Amino acid sequence: MTKQRFTVPSSKAMRAFQRLNPEFDLLSFDFHDHGAVRALRWQGTDPEKGLAGLMAMQRVMRLTGSEETSRALLAVGIHSAHQIGAVSE
């Protein structure tokens, strides 16, 4: 089984995304609301990659509460509570 990797949107891409979607709040956004997802503006960014990265970032940020820690976890391929729990002590 191949390990799925998520691309964390770069700061530059995130700044552009935020400019295009000023009301977007990562921690409260409902990615299961198809209408809300369709309404997001992705100019200059690949929507599929951007969406996957934002969803992964949301999951990890809800666990850590820290953007820096979340980015570090995602960078090493940890993108869920299950993966964090599976890390042996």
Contact map, one row per residue, 1 for C-alpha under 8 A:
11100000000000000000000000000000000000000000000000000000000000000000000000000000000000000
11110000000000000000000000000000000000000000000000000000000000000000000000000000000000000
11111000000000000000000000000000000000000000000000000000000000000000000000000000000000000
01111100000000000000000000000000000000000000000000000000000000000000000000001000000000000
00111110000000000000000000000000000000000000000000000000000000000000000000001000000000000
00011111000000000000000000000000000000000000000010011001000000000000000001001010000000000
00001111100000000000000000000000000000000000000011011000000000000000000001000000000000000
00000111110000000000000000000000000000000000000001001101100000000000001001100000000000000
00000011111011000000000000000000000000000000000001001100000000000000000000000000000000000
00000001111111000000000000000000000000000000000000000000000000000000000000000000000000000
00000000111111100000000000000000000000000000000000000000000000000000000000000000000000000
00000000011111110000000000000000000000000000000000000000000000000000000000000000000000000
00000000111111111000000000000000000000000000100000000000000000000000000000000000000000000
00000000111111111100000000000000000000000000000000000000000000000000000000000000000000000
00000000001111111110000000000000000000000000000000000000000000000000000000000000000000000
00000000000111111111000000000000000000000000000000000000000000000000000000000000000000000
00000000000011111111100000000000000000001110000000000000000000000000000000000000000000000
00000000000001111111111100000000000000000000000000000000000000000000000000000000000000000
00000000000000111111110000000000000000000000000000000000000000000000000000000000000000000
00000000000000011111110000000000000000001110000000000000000000000000000000000000000000000
00000000000000001111111100000000000000011000000000000000000000000000000000000000000000000
00000000000000000111111100000000000000000000000000000000000000000000000000000000000000000
00000000000000000100111110000000000000000000000000000000000000000000000000000000000000000
00000000000000000100111111001000000000000000000000000000000000000000000000000000000000000
00000000000000000000001111111000000000000000000000000000000000000000000000000000000000000
00000000000000000000000111111000000000000000000000000100010000000000000000000000000000000
00000000000000000000000011111000000000000000000000000000010011000000000000000000000000000
00000000000000000000000011111100000000000000000000000000000000000000000000000000000000000
00000000000000000000000111111110000000000000000000000000000000000000000000000000000000000
00000000000000000000000000011111100100000000000000000000000000000000000000000000000000000
00000000000000000000000000001111110110000000000000000010000000000000000000000000000000000
00000000000000000000000000000111110010000000000000000000000000000000000000000000000000000
00000000000000000000000000000111111110000000000000000000000000000000000000000000000000000
00000000000000000000000000000011111111000000000000000000000000000000000000000000000000000
00000000000000000000000000000000111111100000000000000000000000000000000000000000000000000
00000000000000000000000000000110111111110000000000000000000000000000000000000000000000000
00000000000000000000000000000011111111110000000000000000000000000000000000000000000000000
00000000000000000000000000000000011111110000000000000000000000000000000000000000000000000
00000000000000000000000000000000001111111000000000000000000000000000000000000000000000000
00000000000000000000100000000000000111111100000000000000000000000000000000000000000000000
00000000000000001001100000000000000000111110000000000000000000000000000000000000000000000
00000000000000001001000000000000000000011111111000000000000000000000000000000000000000000
00000000000000001001000000000000000000001111100000000000000000000000000000000000000000000
00000000000000000000000000000000000000000111110000000000000000000000000000000000000000000
00000000000010000000000000000000000000000111111001000000000000000000000000000000000000000
00000000000000000000000000000000000000000101111111000000000000000000000000000000000000000
00000000000000000000000000000000000000000100111111100000000000000000000000000000000000000
00000000000000000000000000000000000000000000011111110000000000000000000000000000000000000
00000110000000000000000000000000000000000000011111111000000000000000000000000000000000000
00000011100000000000000000000000000000000000111111111100000000000000000000000000000000000
00000000000000000000000000000000000000000000001111111110000000000000000000000000000000000
00000110000000000000000000000000000000000000000111111111000000000000000000000000000000000
00000111100000000000000000000000000000000000000011111111100000000000000000000000000000000
00000001100000000000000001000000000000000000000001111111110000000000000000000000000000000
00000000000000000000000000000010000000000000000000111111111000000000000000000000000000000
00000101000000000000000000000000000000000000000000011111111100000000000001000011000000000
00000001000000000000000000000000000000000000000000001111111110000000011001000010000000000
00000000000000000000000001100000000000000000000000000111111111000000000000000000000000000
00000000000000000000000000000000000000000000000000000011111111100000000000000011100000000
00000000000000000000000000000000000000000000000000000001111111110000010011000011100000000
00000000000000000000000000100000000000000000000000000000111111111110010000000000000000000
00000000000000000000000000100000000000000000000000000000011111111000000000000000000000000
00000000000000000000000000000000000000000000000000000000001111111000000000000000100000000
00000000000000000000000000000000000000000000000000000000000111111110110000000000000000000
00000000000000000000000000000000000000000000000000000000000011111110010000000000000000000
00000000000000000000000000000000000000000000000000000000000010011111110000000000000000000
00000000000000000000000000000000000000000000000000000000000010011111111000000000000000000
00000000000000000000000000000000000000000000000000000000000000000111111100000000000000000
00000000000000000000000000000000000000000000000000000000000000010111111110000000000000000
00000000000000000000000000000000000000000000000000000000100110011111111111000000000000000
00000001000000000000000000000000000000000000000000000000100000000011111111100000000000000
00000000000000000000000000000000000000000000000000000000000000000001111111110000000000000
00000000000000000000000000000000000000000000000000000000000100000000111111111110000000000
00000111000000000000000000000000000000000000000000000001100100000000011111111110000000000
00000001000000000000000000000000000000000000000000000000000000000000001111111100000000000
00000000000000000000000000000000000000000000000000000000000000000000000111111100000000000
00011100000000000000000000000000000000000000000000000000000000000000000011111110000000000
00000000000000000000000000000000000000000000000000000000000000000000000011111111001100000
00000100000000000000000000000000000000000000000000000001101100000000000011001111101000000
00000000000000000000000000000000000000000000000000000001001100000000000000000111111100000
00000000000000000000000000000000000000000000000000000000001100100000000000000011111110000
00000000000000000000000000000000000000000000000000000000000000000000000000000001111111000
00000000000000000000000000000000000000000000000000000000000000000000000000000111111111100
00000000000000000000000000000000000000000000000000000000000000000000000000000101111111100
00000000000000000000000000000000000000000000000000000000000000000000000000000000111111110
00000000000000000000000000000000000000000000000000000000000000000000000000000000011111110
00000000000000000000000000000000000000000000000000000000000000000000000000000000001111111
00000000000000000000000000000000000000000000000000000000000000000000000000000000000011111
00000000000000000000000000000000000000000000000000000000000000000000000000000000000000111
